[in-house]
Amino acid sequence: MIESVLVGFAAGVIAGLLGVGGGVIIVPGLVLFRGLSQIAAEATSLMAIVPTAVVGAWRQDRYGNVRRKDAALVGLLSIGGSAGGVAAANVLPERALRLAFAVFMVFVAVQLVRRGLRRPPAR
């Protein structure tokens, strides 16, 4: 139980601080520390992200950082993608899901490092 508390708290802090989806922390945390299968961890993470996203978006909106039209467009278009992704996740083998998640995380990490190392444009 304490593992779930720590994973949830870490996910909230990292999501609010860095803007990354809590699933980056929640999914591995649930798999590694709670022993959930990849599919159960992903499904649990999706449900757990709802309050995190609501609070984070509300707070960011209060700072004037939310581009509402973009948020609405991305949110609406992601509905179909989510439905398709869930359907695919429920037919893929566990190993394929874990590998796909790992490859995605490495890809995102590499892109973030590249952008972080890039010199800012001259003003």
C-alpha positions as a printed Julia matrix, in Angstrom:
123×3 Matrix{Float64}:
   0.0     0.0     0.0
   2.78    2.45    0.86
   4.25    1.81   -2.6
   1.02    3.02   -4.2
   1.08    6.17   -2.07
   4.67    6.92   -3.06
   4.05    6.18   -6.74
   0.95    8.41   -6.75
   2.7    11.27   -5.01
   5.74   11.05   -7.3
   3.49   10.97  -10.37
   1.65   14.07   -9.24
   4.81   16.03   -8.49
   6.49   15.06  -11.75
   3.34   15.68  -13.8
   2.91   19.14  -12.27
   6.59   20.05  -12.43
   7.56   18.68  -15.83
   4.22   18.34  -17.59
   4.73   14.65  -18.3
   1.83   12.3   -18.03
   1.69   10.53  -14.72
   1.8     7.26  -16.63
   5.53    7.72  -17.05
   5.82    7.1   -13.32
   2.6     5.23  -12.53
   2.92    2.4   -15.07
   6.47    1.36  -14.17
   5.73    1.92  -10.48
   2.69   -0.34  -10.52
   4.52   -3.03  -12.5
   7.71   -2.95  -10.42
   6.41   -2.23   -6.92
   2.84   -3.58   -6.94
   3.35   -6.55   -9.28
   0.57   -5.55  -11.7
   0.61   -6.83  -15.26
   1.46   -4.28  -17.95
  -2.16   -4.05  -19.12
  -3.52   -3.67  -15.57
  -0.9    -1.0   -14.82
  -1.77    0.91  -17.98
  -5.5     0.73  -17.28
  -5.04    1.75  -13.65
  -2.78    4.61  -14.71
  -5.36    5.91  -17.17
  -7.97    6.09  -14.42
  -5.53    7.61  -11.93
  -4.46   10.31  -14.38
  -7.96   11.81  -14.56
  -7.77   13.71  -11.24
  -4.1    14.58  -11.83
  -4.89   16.05  -15.25
  -7.9    17.99  -13.94
  -5.97   19.58  -11.07
  -2.85   20.24  -13.17
  -4.82   21.8   -16.02
  -6.88   23.91  -13.62
  -3.75   25.23  -11.9
  -1.95   25.9   -15.19
  -5.05   27.66  -16.53
  -5.0    29.96  -13.51
  -1.46   30.98  -14.53
  -2.68   31.63  -18.08
  -0.62   28.82  -19.58
  -3.39   26.74  -21.18
  -4.1    27.2   -24.87
  -7.74   26.14  -24.67
  -8.39   25.68  -28.4
  -5.34   23.46  -28.76
  -6.26   21.54  -25.6
  -9.8    20.96  -26.86
  -8.62   19.81  -30.28
  -5.99   17.44  -28.88
  -8.41   16.13  -26.27
 -11.21   15.47  -28.74
  -8.96   13.82  -31.3
  -7.33   11.62  -28.66
 -10.67    9.97  -27.83
 -10.58    7.78  -30.94
  -6.89    7.08  -30.49
  -7.45    6.01  -26.9
 -10.26    3.66  -27.87
  -8.1     2.09  -30.58
  -5.09    1.85  -28.28
  -7.1     0.11  -25.57
  -8.48   -2.37  -28.08
  -4.97   -3.13  -29.37
  -3.52   -3.4   -25.85
  -6.1    -6.02  -24.96
  -5.08   -8.32  -27.81
  -1.29   -7.85  -27.76
   0.9   -10.14  -25.66
   2.19   -8.75  -22.33
   5.79   -8.85  -23.56
   4.94   -6.79  -26.65
   3.27   -4.14  -24.47
   6.27   -3.94  -22.14
   8.69   -3.64  -25.05
   6.55   -1.03  -26.8
   6.34    1.01  -23.59
  10.11    0.77  -23.08
  10.89    1.75  -26.68
   8.51    4.7   -26.43
  10.12    5.87  -23.17
  13.61    5.66  -24.71
  12.45    7.57  -27.8
  10.92   10.33  -25.67
  14.03   10.49  -23.47
  16.33   10.83  -26.48
  14.18   13.6   -27.96
  14.12   15.51  -24.67
  17.9    15.24  -24.26
  18.44   16.44  -27.84
  16.21   19.46  -27.28
  17.81   20.2   -23.94
  21.3    20.19  -25.45
  20.33   22.35  -28.43
  21.51   25.95  -28.18
  18.69   28.42  -27.75
  18.13   30.66  -30.8
  19.96   33.98  -30.73
  17.76   36.94  -29.98
